[in-house]
Amino acid sequence: MPFRVLITDHAWPSLDIEHRILGELGAELAVAETASEAELTALARDADAILTNWAKVPERALDGAQRCLVVARYGVGLDNIPVARATELGILVTNVPDFCTEEVSDHVLALVLACARRVVQFARATSAGAWNLDLARGLPRLRGQRIGLIGFGAIPHALVPKARGLGLDVLAYTPRLEPGRRDEATGVETTNDLARLLGESDYVSLHAPATPETRGLIGERELRAMKPTAFLINTSRGALVDEAALLRALTEGWIAGAALDVMAAEPPPAADPPLVLPNVIVTPHVGFYSEASIAELATRAAQSVAHVLRGELPPHIVNPGVMQGPSYRLGRSGADEPGRAPPS
């Protein structure tokens, strides 16, 4: 019986890479059409592996996927995968944690420049027939301003030299590091005082994962702590921001504006206020995208699945504790083929 790999969704037009890599193992691809809970639950029943991009993988689908050995995320974040339930069931979970560091850091920089130089406002005005310098009044010089990074993983590390190239000072917040120290790789000062970073930064850029601890990380108190001339930039996850508080901050002038590549609901409703506010830039969760990054993502995610189907450990296991559990599927003896667990 050939391996069967469920693909819940994908943000690119072709699955040629997946067909090539997994086809070498004789695997068949089952591609969901709607990614509804009912469809994914039905398709997962005879899946040996699941590849998922943005679609939410229901716990019910995993409960019925008795042959499934691995759920591989096309991407970094894991908020659409019930990792704890997968671990209980003995299923490996993997991701591709560093595939788009250049693209996202470039996108952050583009949003900083768009805010700093009011690019979108100027473009809208000239499109409407206005040609004057009124919108430019009060523009500060970018060099010498500060960007505050909330989270300091691979993407913000890649952003640091680009931001410094524009003359920006950089401060990074992470609760794991001692305040006042310098990051060895970049020389950036770090702090565990979020209020300090918010109060001193002209651009606050979010780079944290969506977890129970970080949901609503930026709420009314944090937005009020920012400078009234500052901008909030989010290329991470919409759940990090209390959007009701952000709307008040933008309309009441607590901050100057926001640039969002991610939102709580994607796509957002057409009447969502941030889409039409003049001091907000919204892009459609595209920060990760380039032709090169997509090819790398598809290749590495499919290779992770191929490793497991061959009975090998994949790179970037996000729930390594599963391997010590009694239900660990890849480690079962008596499998009919390499990498295939016997039916439960």
C-alpha positions as CSV (number, residue, x, y, z in Angstrom):
1,M,0.0,0.0,0.0
2,P,1.6,3.4,-1.0
3,F,2.2,6.1,1.5
4,R,-0.4,8.8,1.5
5,V,0.4,12.5,2.4
6,L,-2.4,14.9,3.1
7,I,-1.7,18.6,2.1
8,T,-4.2,20.8,3.9
9,D,-3.4,24.0,2.0
10,H,-0.6,25.8,0.2
11,A,0.1,29.4,-0.8
12,W,1.7,28.7,-4.2
13,P,0.3,27.5,-7.5
14,S,2.3,24.3,-8.0
15,L,3.1,21.2,-6.0
16,D,5.8,20.0,-8.4
17,I,8.4,20.0,-5.7
18,E,6.3,17.9,-3.3
19,H,5.4,15.5,-6.1
20,R,9.1,15.1,-7.0
21,I,10.4,14.5,-3.4
22,L,7.6,12.4,-2.1
23,G,7.0,10.6,-5.4
24,E,10.5,9.1,-5.1
25,L,9.0,7.1,-2.2
26,G,5.9,6.2,-4.2
27,A,3.8,8.5,-2.0
28,E,0.4,9.7,-3.1
29,L,-0.7,13.3,-2.4
30,A,-4.2,14.0,-1.2
31,V,-4.8,17.8,-1.6
32,A,-7.7,19.3,0.4
33,E,-10.0,21.5,-1.6
34,T,-11.7,23.5,1.2
35,A,-9.6,22.7,4.3
36,S,-12.8,22.5,6.3
37,E,-12.7,20.4,9.5
38,A,-15.0,17.8,8.0
39,E,-12.8,17.5,4.9
40,L,-9.5,17.3,6.8
41,T,-10.9,14.8,9.2
42,A,-12.0,12.5,6.4
43,L,-8.8,12.8,4.4
44,A,-6.6,12.3,7.5
45,R,-8.0,8.9,8.2
46,D,-5.6,7.1,5.8
47,A,-2.8,9.7,5.9
48,D,0.8,8.7,6.8
49,A,1.8,12.3,7.0
50,I,0.2,15.8,7.0
51,L,1.7,18.9,5.4
52,T,0.0,22.1,6.4
53,N,0.5,25.8,5.6
54,W,-2.1,28.1,7.2
55,A,-5.1,25.8,7.6
56,K,-6.0,24.8,11.2
57,V,-5.4,21.1,11.7
58,P,-8.3,20.0,13.9
59,E,-7.7,17.7,16.9
60,R,-10.5,15.5,15.6
61,A,-8.5,15.0,12.4
62,L,-5.5,13.8,14.3
63,D,-7.6,11.6,16.6
64,G,-8.8,9.7,13.5
65,A,-5.4,9.7,11.7
66,Q,-4.2,6.4,13.2
67,R,-1.5,5.9,10.5
68,C,-0.1,9.5,10.7
69,L,3.5,9.7,11.8
70,V,4.2,13.4,11.3
71,V,2.6,16.8,10.9
72,A,5.0,19.1,9.0
73,R,4.4,22.8,9.0
74,Y,5.1,24.8,5.8
75,G,6.6,27.7,7.9
76,V,7.7,28.7,11.3
77,G,4.7,29.3,13.6
78,L,2.8,26.4,15.1
79,D,-0.5,28.1,16.2
80,N,-2.5,26.2,13.6
81,I,-1.3,22.7,14.8
82,P,-2.5,21.1,18.1
83,V,1.0,20.2,19.1
84,A,0.1,18.9,22.5
85,R,-2.5,16.6,21.1
86,A,-0.1,15.4,18.4
87,T,2.4,14.6,21.2
88,E,-0.1,12.7,23.2
89,L,-0.9,10.6,20.1
90,G,2.8,9.9,19.4
91,I,3.0,12.1,16.2
92,L,6.1,14.1,15.4
93,V,5.6,17.8,14.6
94,T,8.2,19.7,12.5
95,N,8.6,23.1,11.0
96,V,11.0,25.1,8.8
97,P,12.1,27.8,11.3
98,D,14.6,29.8,9.2
99,F,13.4,29.8,5.6
100,C,12.4,33.4,5.1
101,T,14.6,35.5,7.3
102,E,15.8,37.7,4.5
103,E,12.3,38.2,3.1
104,V,10.6,39.1,6.3
105,S,13.5,41.4,7.5
106,D,13.3,43.1,4.1
107,H,9.6,43.5,4.5
108,V,10.0,45.1,7.9
109,L,12.5,47.5,6.5
110,A,10.1,48.3,3.6
111,L,7.3,49.1,6.1
112,V,9.7,51.2,8.2
113,L,10.6,53.3,5.1
114,A,6.9,53.5,4.1
115,C,6.0,54.9,7.5
116,A,9.0,57.1,7.8
117,R,8.6,58.7,4.4
118,R,4.7,58.5,4.3
119,V,5.0,56.7,1.0
120,V,1.4,55.3,1.0
121,Q,-0.2,58.6,2.0
122,F,1.7,60.5,-0.8
123,A,0.8,57.9,-3.4
124,R,-2.9,58.0,-2.4
125,A,-2.9,61.8,-2.5
126,T,-1.3,62.1,-5.9
127,S,-3.6,59.4,-7.3
128,A,-6.5,61.6,-6.1
129,G,-5.1,64.6,-7.9
130,A,-3.3,66.4,-5.1
131,W,0.2,67.7,-5.8
132,N,1.6,69.6,-2.8
133,L,4.0,69.3,0.1
134,D,1.4,69.7,2.9
135,L,1.6,66.0,3.8
136,A,5.3,66.3,4.2
137,R,5.2,68.8,7.1
138,G,6.7,67.4,10.3
139,L,8.6,64.6,8.6
140,P,11.6,63.6,10.8
141,R,14.9,62.4,9.5
142,L,15.2,58.7,9.7
143,R,18.9,58.5,10.6
144,G,19.3,58.6,14.4
145,Q,15.8,57.2,15.2
146,R,15.4,53.9,17.1
147,I,13.8,50.7,16.1
148,G,12.7,48.4,19.0
149,L,12.6,44.7,18.3
150,I,10.2,42.6,20.5
151,G,11.7,39.1,20.2
152,F,15.3,38.5,19.0
153,G,15.4,35.4,16.9
154,A,16.7,34.8,13.4
155,I,14.6,37.4,11.6
156,P,15.4,40.4,13.9
157,H,19.1,39.3,13.8
158,A,18.9,39.5,10.0
159,L,17.2,42.9,10.2
160,V,19.9,44.5,12.4
161,P,22.5,45.3,9.7
162,K,19.8,46.5,7.3
163,A,18.4,48.9,9.9
164,R,21.8,50.1,10.8
165,G,22.5,50.7,7.1
166,L,19.7,53.3,7.3
167,G,21.3,54.9,10.4
168,L,18.7,53.5,12.8
169,D,19.7,52.6,16.4
170,V,18.5,49.2,17.5
171,L,17.2,48.0,20.9
172,A,16.0,44.4,21.4
173,Y,13.5,43.1,24.0
174,T,13.6,39.5,25.2
175,P,12.7,38.4,28.7
176,R,15.3,35.6,28.5
177,L,18.4,37.9,28.5
178,E,19.9,40.1,31.2
179,P,19.2,43.8,30.7
180,G,21.9,46.0,29.5
181,R,24.0,43.4,27.8
182,R,25.2,43.4,24.2
183,D,24.2,40.5,21.9
184,E,27.5,38.9,20.9
185,A,26.5,38.4,17.2
186,T,25.2,41.9,16.5
187,G,26.4,44.1,19.3
188,V,22.7,45.2,19.9
189,E,21.7,46.2,23.4
190,T,19.1,44.0,24.9
191,T,16.6,44.6,27.6
192,N,14.0,42.7,29.5
193,D,12.1,45.9,30.3
194,L,9.3,46.1,27.7
195,A,8.1,49.5,29.0
196,R,11.5,50.9,28.3
197,L,11.6,49.7,24.8
198,L,8.1,51.0,24.0
199,G,8.9,54.4,25.5
200,E,12.2,54.9,23.7
201,S,11.5,53.5,20.2
202,D,10.3,55.3,17.1
203,Y,9.4,52.0,15.4
204,V,8.3,49.0,17.4
205,S,8.6,45.8,15.4
206,L,7.1,42.5,16.6
207,H,9.0,39.2,16.2
208,A,7.4,36.8,18.7
209,P,5.5,33.6,18.1
210,A,1.8,33.3,19.0
211,T,1.6,31.4,22.2
212,P,-0.7,31.6,25.2
213,E,1.9,33.8,26.9
214,T,2.2,36.3,24.0
215,R,-1.4,36.6,22.9
216,G,-2.5,40.2,23.4
217,L,1.1,41.2,24.2
218,I,0.5,44.6,22.8
219,G,-2.6,46.0,24.4
220,E,-3.9,49.4,25.7
221,R,-1.2,49.7,28.4
222,E,1.6,49.0,25.9
223,L,0.2,51.2,23.2
224,R,-0.1,54.1,25.6
225,A,3.5,53.6,26.6
226,M,4.7,54.3,23.1
227,K,5.6,57.7,21.8
228,P,2.8,59.6,20.0
229,T,5.1,59.8,17.0
230,A,5.9,56.1,17.0
231,F,4.7,53.3,14.6
232,L,3.8,49.7,15.4
233,I,5.0,47.2,12.8
234,N,3.7,43.6,12.9
235,T,5.1,40.9,10.6
236,S,4.8,38.1,13.1
237,R,1.2,37.1,14.2
238,G,-2.0,39.0,14.5
239,A,-2.8,37.5,17.8
240,L,0.1,39.4,19.5
241,V,-2.0,42.6,19.2
242,D,-5.2,43.6,20.9
243,E,-6.8,45.0,17.7
244,A,-9.6,46.8,19.6
245,A,-6.9,48.7,21.6
246,L,-4.9,49.3,18.4
247,L,-7.9,50.8,16.7
248,R,-8.4,53.3,19.6
249,A,-4.7,54.1,19.6
250,L,-4.8,54.9,15.9
251,T,-8.0,57.0,16.0
252,E,-7.2,58.8,19.2
253,G,-3.6,59.6,18.4
254,W,-1.8,57.5,21.1
255,I,0.6,56.5,18.3
256,A,1.3,57.9,14.8
257,G,0.4,54.8,12.8
258,A,0.8,51.1,12.2
259,A,2.0,48.8,9.4
260,L,0.6,45.3,9.5
261,D,1.4,42.2,7.5
262,V,-0.6,40.0,9.8
263,M,-4.0,40.3,11.4
264,A,-6.2,38.3,13.8
265,A,-8.5,37.3,11.0
266,E,-7.0,36.6,7.6
267,P,-8.3,37.8,5.3
268,P,-10.0,40.4,7.4
269,P,-13.5,41.6,6.7
270,A,-13.7,44.2,4.0
271,A,-15.0,46.8,6.4
272,D,-12.3,46.2,9.0
273,P,-11.2,49.7,10.1
274,P,-7.4,49.2,9.8
275,L,-7.9,48.6,6.0
276,V,-9.2,52.2,5.5
277,L,-7.5,54.3,8.2
278,P,-5.1,56.8,6.6
279,N,-2.3,56.1,9.1
280,V,-2.3,52.3,8.6
281,I,-0.6,50.2,6.0
282,V,-1.9,46.6,5.6
283,T,-0.2,44.0,3.4
284,P,-1.7,40.5,2.9
285,H,0.7,38.3,5.0
286,V,3.2,38.4,2.2
287,G,6.4,39.2,4.1
288,F,7.6,35.6,3.8
289,Y,7.2,35.5,0.1
290,S,9.8,35.3,-2.7
291,E,10.1,32.7,-5.4
292,A,13.3,31.5,-3.8
293,S,11.9,31.3,-0.2
294,I,8.8,29.4,-1.5
295,A,11.0,26.8,-3.3
296,E,13.1,26.4,-0.2
297,L,10.0,26.0,2.0
298,A,8.3,23.4,-0.1
299,T,11.6,21.5,-0.5
300,R,12.5,21.4,3.2
301,A,8.9,20.6,4.4
302,A,8.6,17.8,1.9
303,Q,12.0,16.5,2.8
304,S,11.0,16.4,6.5
305,V,8.1,14.2,5.6
306,A,10.3,12.0,3.4
307,H,12.7,11.5,6.3
308,V,9.9,10.2,8.5
309,L,8.4,7.9,5.8
310,R,11.9,6.4,5.4
311,G,11.9,5.7,9.2
312,E,14.4,8.5,9.8
313,L,14.2,11.5,12.2
314,P,13.6,14.8,10.4
315,P,15.3,18.0,11.3
316,H,13.6,20.7,13.4
317,I,11.3,18.5,15.6
318,V,9.3,20.9,17.7
319,N,8.0,18.2,20.2
320,P,11.1,16.1,20.9
321,G,9.5,14.8,24.1
322,V,7.2,12.7,21.9
323,M,10.0,10.3,21.3
324,Q,10.0,9.3,25.0
325,G,6.3,8.7,25.2
326,P,4.7,5.3,25.1
327,S,2.6,6.2,22.1
328,Y,5.5,7.3,19.8
329,R,4.6,6.0,16.4
330,L,7.8,6.2,14.5
331,G,9.6,4.2,17.2
332,R,7.2,1.3,17.1
333,S,8.6,-2.1,16.3
334,G,6.9,-4.4,13.8
335,A,6.1,-1.9,11.2
336,D,5.3,-3.4,7.8
337,E,7.6,-1.0,6.0
338,P,10.3,1.5,7.0
339,G,8.5,4.5,8.5
340,R,5.0,3.0,8.5
341,A,3.4,2.3,11.8
342,P,1.0,-0.6,12.1
343,P,-2.7,0.3,12.5
344,S,-3.7,1.1,16.0
